[in-house]
Amino acid sequence: MDPNLQRSYARCRQLARRHYENFPVVTILIPTRLRRHMHALYAFARGVDDLGDELDGDRLAALDRWEGWLRAAFADPRGEPGAGEEVPWPFDAVRATSRECGLPMEPFLRLIEANRRDQRQRRYQTFEDLLDYCTCSADPVGRLVLGIFGRHDEGLYPLSDAVCTGLQLTNFWQDVRRDLEMGRIYLPGEDMSRLDVTEDDLHLATAGENVRALIRFQVDRTREFFDRGRPLADRVGGRLGADLRLFVRGGEAILDAIAAQDHDVLRSRPVLTSIARNRLVTRTLFEYLTGGPR
């Protein structure tokens, strides 16, 4: 492997190991030969999110440059780095992974678009609006993971989308406080109005009954997405199926954690303890190795 490409994959791996939410990005269930591709995908998505959430300066312009580098990686004539600009290090790995795994550019573009929306839109009036956002922020990741495993069957996409949307929604309800600090509210405005929740209510130290009722409603409807996407694990089977089963269980465990604190996500952020995470990983790995109950 070219030394520059080796360095790019190595930095992607380091980034993925330093940053993860409820589970590591690449678990023991991912075959060794595919882990560098998963690291590259994470580094791209993490880089886009950091531009959209943390960059000081013109974030939209930065996202436009990121798209240009992506297009250049896919040899799209519309993608040319600016004069004198150094292409960020993840793109060597992204280019190699996309070619080796036959990944299309479109899901990567949608991840960029999600972060553009975050600059322009800070509120969502309807749940349907929020689901439309998820088609850019979450669903592309599942489709790219399927591609890395060589599963380019479009019949799997609705199941994958359901799982990824469920995980994204779970993250929204888990991070109401964090998002609010960035000026964003993903709770649908129509649901807030119906349950008599104001934005001022979300700034309180603890959630009142109206806020807890709102979160309870969102948690319940999110479980339906995991139910809808659950058959995907059996459809793909193998290690990928086990890994998908783990992430569905992890998402559901976060919803359980929200419910366990009476849906008060303002007082403290609901998380999985390391013991709970390890139990889920051990259970899923044991079932994979033994073919036991799922």
SEVEX-698272 format. One record per residue (C-alpha): x, y, z; residue number from 1. Coordinates in steps of 0.001 Angstrom, whole numbers, plus 524288, in hexadecimal, padded with zeros to 5 digits. Layout:
BEGIN
<rec><X>X</X><Y>Y</Y><Z>Z</Z><num>NUM</num></rec>
...
% end
This chain:
BEGIN
<rec><X>80000</X><Y>80000</Y><Z>80000</Z><num>1</num></rec>
<rec><X>804B0</X><Y>80DA9</Y><Z>7FCC8</Z><num>2</num></rec>
<rec><X>80AC1</X><Y>81404</Y><Z>808ED</Z><num>3</num></rec>
<rec><X>801D1</X><Y>81FE9</Y><Z>807FC</Z><num>4</num></rec>
<rec><X>7F60C</X><Y>816FD</Y><Z>80774</Z><num>5</num></rec>
<rec><X>7FB1A</X><Y>80F31</Y><Z>81305</Z><num>6</num></rec>
<rec><X>7FC75</X><Y>81BBA</Y><Z>81AD6</Z><num>7</num></rec>
<rec><X>7EECA</X><Y>81FEE</Y><Z>81702</Z><num>8</num></rec>
<rec><X>7E8C2</X><Y>8132D</Y><Z>81BA0</Z><num>9</num></rec>
<rec><X>7F0E6</X><Y>81397</Y><Z>82816</Z><num>10</num></rec>
<rec><X>7EBD4</X><Y>8212B</Y><Z>82B76</Z><num>11</num></rec>
<rec><X>7DDE9</X><Y>81CD0</Y><Z>8288B</Z><num>12</num></rec>
<rec><X>7DFC3</X><Y>81184</Y><Z>831EB</Z><num>13</num></rec>
<rec><X>7E52A</X><Y>81A64</Y><Z>83C86</Z><num>14</num></rec>
<rec><X>7D9B4</X><Y>823B1</Y><Z>83B05</Z><num>15</num></rec>
<rec><X>7CFB6</X><Y>818B9</Y><Z>83BC2</Z><num>16</num></rec>
<rec><X>7D5EC</X><Y>8133B</Y><Z>8480B</Z><num>17</num></rec>
<rec><X>7D5E2</X><Y>82078</Y><Z>84ED0</Z><num>18</num></rec>
<rec><X>7C7EB</X><Y>82419</Y><Z>84BC9</Z><num>19</num></rec>
<rec><X>7BBE4</X><Y>81BE5</Y><Z>84DDA</Z><num>20</num></rec>
<rec><X>7AED5</X><Y>81D9F</Y><Z>8543C</Z><num>21</num></rec>
<rec><X>7A780</X><Y>811E1</Y><Z>8596A</Z><num>22</num></rec>
<rec><X>7B00A</X><Y>80788</Y><Z>852DC</Z><num>23</num></rec>
<rec><X>7BD26</X><Y>80753</Y><Z>84C06</Z><num>24</num></rec>
<rec><X>7BBDB</X><Y>80A57</Y><Z>83D92</Z><num>25</num></rec>
<rec><X>7C29A</X><Y>7FDB4</Y><Z>839DF</Z><num>26</num></rec>
<rec><X>7BF69</X><Y>7F251</Y><Z>842BF</Z><num>27</num></rec>
<rec><X>7C5E2</X><Y>7E50E</Y><Z>843D7</Z><num>28</num></rec>
<rec><X>7BB28</X><Y>7DFE5</Y><Z>83AF1</Z><num>29</num></rec>
<rec><X>7C07C</X><Y>7E746</Y><Z>82F1E</Z><num>30</num></rec>
<rec><X>7C9B6</X><Y>7DEA0</Y><Z>82715</Z><num>31</num></rec>
<rec><X>7D7C9</X><Y>7E35B</Y><Z>827B4</Z><num>32</num></rec>
<rec><X>7D890</X><Y>7E51D</Y><Z>818FE</Z><num>33</num></rec>
<rec><X>7CD4F</X><Y>7EED5</Y><Z>81946</Z><num>34</num></rec>
<rec><X>7D0EB</X><Y>7F6C6</Y><Z>8252E</Z><num>35</num></rec>
<rec><X>7D920</X><Y>800BD</Y><Z>81DD4</Z><num>36</num></rec>
<rec><X>7CD72</X><Y>8038C</Y><Z>81512</Z><num>37</num></rec>
<rec><X>7C4BF</X><Y>805BF</Y><Z>820DE</Z><num>38</num></rec>
<rec><X>7CF13</X><Y>80ECA</Y><Z>82686</Z><num>39</num></rec>
<rec><X>7CF63</X><Y>81687</Y><Z>819D5</Z><num>40</num></rec>
<rec><X>7C09C</X><Y>817F5</Y><Z>819CE</Z><num>41</num></rec>
<rec><X>7C0B6</X><Y>81C92</Y><Z>827E1</Z><num>42</num></rec>
<rec><X>7CBAB</X><Y>82661</Y><Z>8255E</Z><num>43</num></rec>
<rec><X>7C411</X><Y>82C4D</Y><Z>81A18</Z><num>44</num></rec>
<rec><X>7B77C</X><Y>82D60</Y><Z>821F4</Z><num>45</num></rec>
<rec><X>7BEA4</X><Y>8327E</Y><Z>82E00</Z><num>46</num></rec>
<rec><X>7C5AE</X><Y>83CA4</Y><Z>825C9</Z><num>47</num></rec>
<rec><X>7B8FF</X><Y>8417E</Y><Z>81FDE</Z><num>48</num></rec>
<rec><X>7B269</X><Y>8423B</Y><Z>82D2F</Z><num>49</num></rec>
<rec><X>7BDD0</X><Y>849C0</Y><Z>83301</Z><num>50</num></rec>
<rec><X>7BCFF</X><Y>853BC</Y><Z>82815</Z><num>51</num></rec>
<rec><X>7AE69</X><Y>85537</Y><Z>82A4D</Z><num>52</num></rec>
<rec><X>7AF11</X><Y>855C1</Y><Z>83922</Z><num>53</num></rec>
<rec><X>7BC18</X><Y>85B43</Y><Z>83D65</Z><num>54</num></rec>
<rec><X>7C2EF</X><Y>86315</Y><Z>832C4</Z><num>55</num></rec>
<rec><X>7C535</X><Y>87173</Y><Z>8357C</Z><num>56</num></rec>
<rec><X>7C26D</X><Y>878D1</Y><Z>8290B</Z><num>57</num></rec>
<rec><X>7BA63</X><Y>8767C</Y><Z>81CDE</Z><num>58</num></rec>
<rec><X>7B583</X><Y>868A6</Y><Z>81EB6</Z><num>59</num></rec>
<rec><X>7ADC3</X><Y>8684E</Y><Z>8120E</Z><num>60</num></rec>
<rec><X>7B9D3</X><Y>86C1C</Y><Z>80A53</Z><num>61</num></rec>
<rec><X>7C19B</X><Y>86196</Y><Z>81165</Z><num>62</num></rec>
<rec><X>7B73D</X><Y>85773</Y><Z>80E33</Z><num>63</num></rec>
<rec><X>7B7B8</X><Y>85BB0</Y><Z>7FFEE</Z><num>64</num></rec>
<rec><X>7C666</X><Y>8594E</Y><Z>7FFE7</Z><num>65</num></rec>
<rec><X>7C441</X><Y>84C08</Y><Z>80650</Z><num>66</num></rec>
<rec><X>7BAD1</X><Y>8489C</Y><Z>7FB55</Z><num>67</num></rec>
<rec><X>7C4DA</X><Y>84CF2</Y><Z>7F14B</Z><num>68</num></rec>
<rec><X>7CEFF</X><Y>843EF</Y><Z>7F735</Z><num>69</num></rec>
<rec><X>7C524</X><Y>838E0</Y><Z>7F74E</Z><num>70</num></rec>
<rec><X>7C1E7</X><Y>83AE8</Y><Z>7E904</Z><num>71</num></rec>
<rec><X>7D058</X><Y>83B2F</Y><Z>7E5C8</Z><num>72</num></rec>
<rec><X>7D1FF</X><Y>82E4B</Y><Z>7ECFA</Z><num>73</num></rec>
<rec><X>7C77A</X><Y>82887</Y><Z>7E445</Z><num>74</num></rec>
<rec><X>7CDC5</X><Y>82EC3</Y><Z>7D849</Z><num>75</num></rec>
<rec><X>7C1FE</X><Y>83785</Y><Z>7D641</Z><num>76</num></rec>
<rec><X>7C609</X><Y>84310</Y><Z>7CD9C</Z><num>77</num></rec>
<rec><X>7BE66</X><Y>84C35</Y><Z>7D68E</Z><num>78</num></rec>
<rec><X>7C779</X><Y>848FB</Y><Z>7E1B8</Z><num>79</num></rec>
<rec><X>7D487</X><Y>84FB0</Y><Z>7E165</Z><num>80</num></rec>
<rec><X>7DC37</X><Y>8541C</Y><Z>7ED56</Z><num>81</num></rec>
<rec><X>7DE8B</X><Y>862AA</Y><Z>7EDFA</Z><num>82</num></rec>
<rec><X>7EB9F</X><Y>867FB</Y><Z>7E9C0</Z><num>83</num></rec>
<rec><X>7F5AC</X><Y>8659A</Y><Z>7F44C</Z><num>84</num></rec>
<rec><X>7EC2E</X><Y>85E0C</Y><Z>7FCE7</Z><num>85</num></rec>
<rec><X>7F099</X><Y>85143</Y><Z>802BE</Z><num>86</num></rec>
<rec><X>7E665</X><Y>8468D</Y><Z>801F4</Z><num>87</num></rec>
<rec><X>7E2ED</X><Y>841D8</Y><Z>80FBF</Z><num>88</num></rec>
<rec><X>7E8D4</X><Y>834CF</Y><Z>81371</Z><num>89</num></rec>
<rec><X>7DC4A</X><Y>82C8B</Y><Z>81425</Z><num>90</num></rec>
<rec><X>7D9FF</X><Y>82DBF</Y><Z>805A0</Z><num>91</num></rec>
<rec><X>7E4F1</X><Y>82482</Y><Z>801A3</Z><num>92</num></rec>
<rec><X>7DE52</X><Y>819F4</Y><Z>809A9</Z><num>93</num></rec>
<rec><X>7D0A9</X><Y>81DD3</Y><Z>80524</Z><num>94</num></rec>
<rec><X>7D4E8</X><Y>81CF2</Y><Z>7F6E8</Z><num>95</num></rec>
<rec><X>7DB39</X><Y>80FA0</Y><Z>7F8B0</Z><num>96</num></rec>
<rec><X>7CFF2</X><Y>80A17</Y><Z>8009A</Z><num>97</num></rec>
<rec><X>7C5BC</X><Y>80F04</Y><Z>7F707</Z><num>98</num></rec>
<rec><X>7CCB9</X><Y>808E2</Y><Z>7EB89</Z><num>99</num></rec>
<rec><X>7CF97</X><Y>7FC05</Y><Z>7F24C</Z><num>100</num></rec>
<rec><X>7C1CD</X><Y>7FA83</Y><Z>7F7A0</Z><num>101</num></rec>
<rec><X>7BA77</X><Y>80061</Y><Z>7EC2C</Z><num>102</num></rec>
<rec><X>7B454</X><Y>80B28</Y><Z>7F45B</Z><num>103</num></rec>
<rec><X>7ACAD</X><Y>815DC</Y><Z>7ED67</Z><num>104</num></rec>
<rec><X>7AF0B</X><Y>82440</Y><Z>7F01D</Z><num>105</num></rec>
<rec><X>7A0DC</X><Y>827BB</Y><Z>7F2BC</Z><num>106</num></rec>
<rec><X>7A018</X><Y>82314</Y><Z>80108</Z><num>107</num></rec>
<rec><X>7AC60</X><Y>82ADE</Y><Z>80439</Z><num>108</num></rec>
<rec><X>7A640</X><Y>836E8</Y><Z>7FE00</Z><num>109</num></rec>
<rec><X>79A2D</X><Y>83539</Y><Z>8065E</Z><num>110</num></rec>
<rec><X>7A272</X><Y>83542</Y><Z>812BD</Z><num>111</num></rec>
<rec><X>7A7E7</X><Y>8425D</Y><Z>80E89</Z><num>112</num></rec>
<rec><X>79A41</X><Y>84759</Y><Z>80B9D</Z><num>113</num></rec>
<rec><X>795B9</X><Y>843B5</Y><Z>8195B</Z><num>114</num></rec>
<rec><X>79FEC</X><Y>84CC0</Y><Z>81EF7</Z><num>115</num></rec>
<rec><X>79C13</X><Y>85788</Y><Z>8159B</Z><num>116</num></rec>
<rec><X>78E44</X><Y>8564C</Y><Z>81AAE</Z><num>117</num></rec>
<rec><X>79346</X><Y>857B5</Y><Z>8288C</Z><num>118</num></rec>
<rec><X>79893</X><Y>86515</Y><Z>824E9</Z><num>119</num></rec>
<rec><X>78BD9</X><Y>8697D</Y><Z>81ECE</Z><num>120</num></rec>
<rec><X>78175</X><Y>862B5</Y><Z>826CB</Z><num>121</num></rec>
<rec><X>780EF</X><Y>86255</Y><Z>83591</Z><num>122</num></rec>
<rec><X>772C9</X><Y>85DFA</Y><Z>83798</Z><num>123</num></rec>
<rec><X>769FE</X><Y>85367</Y><Z>831C9</Z><num>124</num></rec>
<rec><X>75B6E</X><Y>855B0</Y><Z>83191</Z><num>125</num></rec>
<rec><X>756FD</X><Y>847DE</Y><Z>82E7B</Z><num>126</num></rec>
<rec><X>75BF0</X><Y>83A22</Y><Z>830E3</Z><num>127</num></rec>
<rec><X>75BE9</X><Y>8382A</Y><Z>8222F</Z><num>128</num></rec>
<rec><X>76560</X><Y>84397</Y><Z>820FD</Z><num>129</num></rec>
<rec><X>76E39</X><Y>83CFD</Y><Z>82ACD</Z><num>130</num></rec>
<rec><X>76D98</X><Y>8300D</Y><Z>82386</Z><num>131</num></rec>
<rec><X>77171</X><Y>83723</Y><Z>8171B</Z><num>132</num></rec>
<rec><X>77D65</X><Y>83C51</Y><Z>81E34</Z><num>133</num></rec>
<rec><X>780B8</X><Y>82E5D</Y><Z>82247</Z><num>134</num></rec>
<rec><X>78126</X><Y>82A40</Y><Z>813FB</Z><num>135</num></rec>
<rec><X>78D60</X><Y>832A0</Y><Z>8132F</Z><num>136</num></rec>
<rec><X>79318</X><Y>831D2</Y><Z>820D8</Z><num>137</num></rec>
<rec><X>79161</X><Y>82360</Y><Z>823FB</Z><num>138</num></rec>
<rec><X>78C4A</X><Y>81A95</Y><Z>81923</Z><num>139</num></rec>
<rec><X>79835</X><Y>81C44</Y><Z>81033</Z><num>140</num></rec>
<rec><X>7A102</X><Y>81653</Y><Z>81A9C</Z><num>141</num></rec>
<rec><X>79988</X><Y>8098D</Y><Z>81ACE</Z><num>142</num></rec>
<rec><X>799A1</X><Y>8089D</Y><Z>80C11</Z><num>143</num></rec>
<rec><X>7A844</X><Y>80AFA</Y><Z>80BA0</Z><num>144</num></rec>
<rec><X>7AA95</X><Y>8009F</Y><Z>8160C</Z><num>145</num></rec>
<rec><X>7A2B3</X><Y>7F6F1</Y><Z>80E0A</Z><num>146</num></rec>
<rec><X>7AB34</X><Y>7FA7C</Y><Z>8025B</Z><num>147</num></rec>
<rec><X>7B7B3</X><Y>7F831</Y><Z>809F7</Z><num>148</num></rec>
<rec><X>7B2AE</X><Y>7EA7B</Y><Z>80CB1</Z><num>149</num></rec>
<rec><X>7AF9A</X><Y>7E8AA</Y><Z>7FE41</Z><num>150</num></rec>
<rec><X>7A0E4</X><Y>7E940</Y><Z>80061</Z><num>151</num></rec>
<rec><X>79C17</X><Y>7F22A</Y><Z>7F583</Z><num>152</num></rec>
<rec><X>78E40</X><Y>7ECB3</Y><Z>7F5C2</Z><num>153</num></rec>
<rec><X>784D9</X><Y>7F83B</Y><Z>7F563</Z><num>154</num></rec>
<rec><X>77A86</X><Y>7EF8D</Y><Z>7FB95</Z><num>155</num></rec>
<rec><X>7822D</X><Y>7F0A7</Y><Z>80849</Z><num>156</num></rec>
<rec><X>78219</X><Y>7FF75</Y><Z>80866</Z><num>157</num></rec>
<rec><X>774BB</X><Y>801B0</Y><Z>80EA9</Z><num>158</num></rec>
<rec><X>7787E</X><Y>7F8EA</Y><Z>81A14</Z><num>159</num></rec>
<rec><X>785B5</X><Y>7FF88</Y><Z>81B52</Z><num>160</num></rec>
<rec><X>77F5D</X><Y>80CEE</Y><Z>81AC0</Z><num>161</num></rec>
<rec><X>77610</X><Y>80932</Y><Z>825B8</Z><num>162</num></rec>
<rec><X>78159</X><Y>8051A</Y><Z>82E86</Z><num>163</num></rec>
<rec><X>7896D</X><Y>81136</Y><Z>82B86</Z><num>164</num></rec>
<rec><X>77DF1</X><Y>81A6C</Y><Z>82D31</Z><num>165</num></rec>
<rec><X>77AEA</X><Y>813DF</Y><Z>83A2B</Z><num>166</num></rec>
<rec><X>788E1</X><Y>815F2</Y><Z>83EAE</Z><num>167</num></rec>
<rec><X>788BC</X><Y>82427</Y><Z>83A5F</Z><num>168</num></rec>
<rec><X>77BDC</X><Y>826E3</Y><Z>8412F</Z><num>169</num></rec>
<rec><X>780E9</X><Y>82045</Y><Z>84D78</Z><num>170</num></rec>
<rec><X>78CB2</X><Y>82933</Y><Z>84D2B</Z><num>171</num></rec>
<rec><X>783C7</X><Y>83518</Y><Z>84BED</Z><num>172</num></rec>
<rec><X>77C0B</X><Y>83167</Y><Z>85821</Z><num>173</num></rec>
<rec><X>78890</X><Y>82E0C</Y><Z>85F55</Z><num>174</num></rec>
<rec><X>78EC6</X><Y>83B1C</Y><Z>85BDE</Z><num>175</num></rec>
<rec><X>783D0</X><Y>844FD</Y><Z>85D73</Z><num>176</num></rec>
<rec><X>78C52</X><Y>84CF9</Y><Z>866A5</Z><num>177</num></rec>
<rec><X>79889</X><Y>84C57</Y><Z>85E27</Z><num>178</num></rec>
<rec><X>79133</X><Y>85023</Y><Z>851D6</Z><num>179</num></rec>
<rec><X>78A90</X><Y>85B49</Y><Z>858E2</Z><num>180</num></rec>
<rec><X>797E7</X><Y>860B8</Y><Z>85C89</Z><num>181</num></rec>
<rec><X>79AD2</X><Y>86168</Y><Z>84DED</Z><num>182</num></rec>
<rec><X>78DE8</X><Y>86839</Y><Z>84B7B</Z><num>183</num></rec>
<rec><X>7874A</X><Y>85C48</Y><Z>845A1</Z><num>184</num></rec>
<rec><X>77A86</X><Y>855B2</Y><Z>8492E</Z><num>185</num></rec>
<rec><X>77736</X><Y>84908</Y><Z>84257</Z><num>186</num></rec>
<rec><X>76AB4</X><Y>846AA</Y><Z>849F7</Z><num>187</num></rec>
<rec><X>75FC2</X><Y>848F2</Y><Z>84006</Z><num>188</num></rec>
<rec><X>75918</X><Y>85607</Y><Z>841F9</Z><num>189</num></rec>
<rec><X>74B8B</X><Y>8506F</Y><Z>83FB9</Z><num>190</num></rec>
<rec><X>74D86</X><Y>8469F</Y><Z>84AC0</Z><num>191</num></rec>
<rec><X>752AB</X><Y>85132</Y><Z>853B6</Z><num>192</num></rec>
<rec><X>74689</X><Y>8595F</Y><Z>85122</Z><num>193</num></rec>
<rec><X>73D48</X><Y>84DE8</Y><Z>852FA</Z><num>194</num></rec>
<rec><X>74345</X><Y>84A7B</Y><Z>8602E</Z><num>195</num></rec>
<rec><X>744A3</X><Y>858AD</Y><Z>86459</Z><num>196</num></rec>
<rec><X>75374</X><Y>858C7</Y><Z>86483</Z><num>197</num></rec>
<rec><X>75A8C</X><Y>86598</Y><Z>86244</Z><num>198</num></rec>
<rec><X>768C4</X><Y>867D9</Y><Z>85F2A</Z><num>199</num></rec>
<rec><X>76A2D</X><Y>86DF6</Y><Z>86C93</Z><num>200</num></rec>
<rec><X>7660C</X><Y>860E2</Y><Z>87275</Z><num>201</num></rec>
<rec><X>771D9</X><Y>85A8B</Y><Z>86BF9</Z><num>202</num></rec>
<rec><X>77B13</X><Y>863F9</Y><Z>872B1</Z><num>203</num></rec>
<rec><X>776E7</X><Y>85FBC</Y><Z>88055</Z><num>204</num></rec>
<rec><X>78001</X><Y>857A9</Y><Z>888DC</Z><num>205</num></rec>
<rec><X>77641</X><Y>84C73</Y><Z>8897A</Z><num>206</num></rec>
<rec><X>76B37</X><Y>8489B</Y><Z>8808A</Z><num>207</num></rec>
<rec><X>75D43</X><Y>84B5B</Y><Z>88480</Z><num>208</num></rec>
<rec><X>7524A</X><Y>841C9</Y><Z>881F3</Z><num>209</num></rec>
<rec><X>74F43</X><Y>847D8</Y><Z>874B2</Z><num>210</num></rec>
<rec><X>75D58</X><Y>8464B</Y><Z>87013</Z><num>211</num></rec>
<rec><X>75DFE</X><Y>83871</Y><Z>87555</Z><num>212</num></rec>
<rec><X>7515A</X><Y>8352F</Y><Z>86E34</Z><num>213</num></rec>
<rec><X>75750</X><Y>83AA0</Y><Z>861B6</Z><num>214</num></rec>
<rec><X>763A1</X><Y>8326D</Y><Z>86327</Z><num>215</num></rec>
<rec><X>75B95</X><Y>8266D</Y><Z>866A9</Z><num>216</num></rec>
<rec><X>753D8</X><Y>82806</Y><Z>85A18</Z><num>217</num></rec>
<rec><X>76042</X><Y>82947</Y><Z>851F5</Z><num>218</num></rec>
<rec><X>76690</X><Y>81D80</Y><Z>85894</Z><num>219</num></rec>
<rec><X>75AB7</X><Y>81501</Y><Z>855EC</Z><num>220</num></rec>
<rec><X>75A04</X><Y>818A4</Y><Z>8479D</Z><num>221</num></rec>
<rec><X>768B1</X><Y>81680</Y><Z>84620</Z><num>222</num></rec>
<rec><X>76778</X><Y>80877</Y><Z>84ACF</Z><num>223</num></rec>
<rec><X>75EFB</X><Y>805FA</Y><Z>83EE5</Z><num>224</num></rec>
<rec><X>76A7F</X><Y>808D1</Y><Z>835F4</Z><num>225</num></rec>
<rec><X>772DC</X><Y>7FEA8</Y><Z>83CC9</Z><num>226</num></rec>
<rec><X>767AA</X><Y>7F4EB</Y><Z>83BC1</Z><num>227</num></rec>
<rec><X>76680</X><Y>7F7E5</Y><Z>82D53</Z><num>228</num></rec>
<rec><X>77506</X><Y>7F65D</Y><Z>82AA6</Z><num>229</num></rec>
<rec><X>77781</X><Y>7EA9B</Y><Z>8336C</Z><num>230</num></rec>
<rec><X>77628</X><Y>7E079</Y><Z>8285A</Z><num>231</num></rec>
<rec><X>7821A</X><Y>7E64E</Y><Z>821A3</Z><num>232</num></rec>
<rec><X>78B64</X><Y>7DF00</Y><Z>82AAA</Z><num>233</num></rec>
<rec><X>785C4</X><Y>7D1D9</Y><Z>826B3</Z><num>234</num></rec>
<rec><X>78518</X><Y>7D5C6</Y><Z>8185D</Z><num>235</num></rec>
<rec><X>793A4</X><Y>7D8BD</Y><Z>8176E</Z><num>236</num></rec>
<rec><X>7981E</X><Y>7CEA5</Y><Z>82173</Z><num>237</num></rec>
<rec><X>7A620</X><Y>7CC32</Y><Z>8257D</Z><num>238</num></rec>
<rec><X>7AE6A</X><Y>7D624</Y><Z>82C75</Z><num>239</num></rec>
<rec><X>7A76E</X><Y>7E19F</Y><Z>82651</Z><num>240</num></rec>
<rec><X>79A81</X><Y>7DC66</Y><Z>82B45</Z><num>241</num></rec>
<rec><X>7A006</X><Y>7DAD8</Y><Z>838E4</Z><num>242</num></rec>
<rec><X>7A5A2</X><Y>7E891</Y><Z>838A4</Z><num>243</num></rec>
<rec><X>798A7</X><Y>7EE23</Y><Z>83436</Z><num>244</num></rec>
<rec><X>791BC</X><Y>7E6A7</Y><Z>83EEF</Z><num>245</num></rec>
<rec><X>79B26</X><Y>7ECA6</Y><Z>848C0</Z><num>246</num></rec>
<rec><X>79867</X><Y>7FA85</Y><Z>84442</Z><num>247</num></rec>
<rec><X>789BB</X><Y>7F87E</Y><Z>84468</Z><num>248</num></rec>
<rec><X>78AC1</X><Y>7F34A</Y><Z>8523C</Z><num>249</num></rec>
<rec><X>7936A</X><Y>7FEB4</Y><Z>855DB</Z><num>250</num></rec>
<rec><X>78987</X><Y>80872</Y><Z>8509D</Z><num>251</num></rec>
<rec><X>77E9E</X><Y>801C3</Y><Z>857E5</Z><num>252</num></rec>
<rec><X>786D5</X><Y>801A9</Y><Z>8644A</Z><num>253</num></rec>
<rec><X>78875</X><Y>81066</Y><Z>86357</Z><num>254</num></rec>
<rec><X>779BD</X><Y>811CA</Y><Z>861F9</Z><num>255</num></rec>
<rec><X>77859</X><Y>80937</Y><Z>86E02</Z><num>256</num></rec>
<rec><X>78200</X><Y>81205</Y><Z>87524</Z><num>257</num></rec>
<rec><X>779D5</X><Y>81DEB</Y><Z>8718D</Z><num>258</num></rec>
<rec><X>76DA3</X><Y>8172F</Y><Z>876A6</Z><num>259</num></rec>
<rec><X>774C2</X><Y>812F3</Y><Z>88312</Z><num>260</num></rec>
<rec><X>776F1</X><Y>82126</Y><Z>886CF</Z><num>261</num></rec>
<rec><X>768A0</X><Y>82426</Y><Z>88474</Z><num>262</num></rec>
<rec><X>76BB1</X><Y>82A61</Y><Z>87748</Z><num>263</num></rec>
<rec><X>77292</X><Y>835D5</Y><Z>87DB6</Z><num>264</num></rec>
<rec><X>77D92</X><Y>83835</Y><Z>8740D</Z><num>265</num></rec>
<rec><X>7800B</X><Y>845ED</Y><Z>87936</Z><num>266</num></rec>
<rec><X>784DF</X><Y>8421C</Y><Z>886BF</Z><num>267</num></rec>
<rec><X>78F58</X><Y>838EA</Y><Z>8817D</Z><num>268</num></rec>
<rec><X>7931B</X><Y>832B8</Y><Z>8749C</Z><num>269</num></rec>
<rec><X>78EAB</X><Y>82472</Y><Z>87409</Z><num>270</num></rec>
<rec><X>79A02</X><Y>81B89</Y><Z>870A2</Z><num>271</num></rec>
<rec><X>79DB8</X><Y>80D45</Y><Z>870D5</Z><num>272</num></rec>
<rec><X>7A71C</X><Y>8096B</Y><Z>87B8C</Z><num>273</num></rec>
<rec><X>7B342</X><Y>801F5</Y><Z>877A6</Z><num>274</num></rec>
<rec><X>7AD75</X><Y>7F609</Y><Z>87E63</Z><num>275</num></rec>
<rec><X>7A104</X><Y>7F701</Y><Z>87647</Z><num>276</num></rec>
<rec><X>7A8D3</X><Y>7F8AE</Y><Z>869BF</Z><num>277</num></rec>
<rec><X>7B164</X><Y>7ED0A</Y><Z>86CBA</Z><num>278</num></rec>
<rec><X>7A58E</X><Y>7E497</Y><Z>86FB6</Z><num>279</num></rec>
<rec><X>79F65</X><Y>7E7E9</Y><Z>862A7</Z><num>280</num></rec>
<rec><X>7AC07</X><Y>7E52E</Y><Z>85B5A</Z><num>281</num></rec>
<rec><X>7AE3E</X><Y>7D85B</Y><Z>86295</Z><num>282</num></rec>
<rec><X>7A048</X><Y>7D3D0</Y><Z>8606C</Z><num>283</num></rec>
<rec><X>7A09A</X><Y>7D704</Y><Z>851F1</Z><num>284</num></rec>
<rec><X>7ADF0</X><Y>7D0E5</Y><Z>84FD6</Z><num>285</num></rec>
<rec><X>7A9E5</X><Y>7C492</Y><Z>8573D</Z><num>286</num></rec>
<rec><X>79DA7</X><Y>7C337</Y><Z>84EF3</Z><num>287</num></rec>
<rec><X>7A59F</X><Y>7C501</Y><Z>8428B</Z><num>288</num></rec>
<rec><X>7AF8F</X><Y>7BABC</Y><Z>8466E</Z><num>289</num></rec>
<rec><X>7A59F</X><Y>7B0C9</Y><Z>84B59</Z><num>290</num></rec>
<rec><X>79A27</X><Y>7B37E</Y><Z>8426B</Z><num>291</num></rec>
<rec><X>79225</X><Y>7B569</Y><Z>84EA0</Z><num>292</num></rec>
<rec><X>78575</X><Y>7BCFF</Y><Z>85089</Z><num>293</num></rec>
<rec><X>78438</X><Y>7CA9A</Y><Z>84B2B</Z><num>294</num></rec>
% end
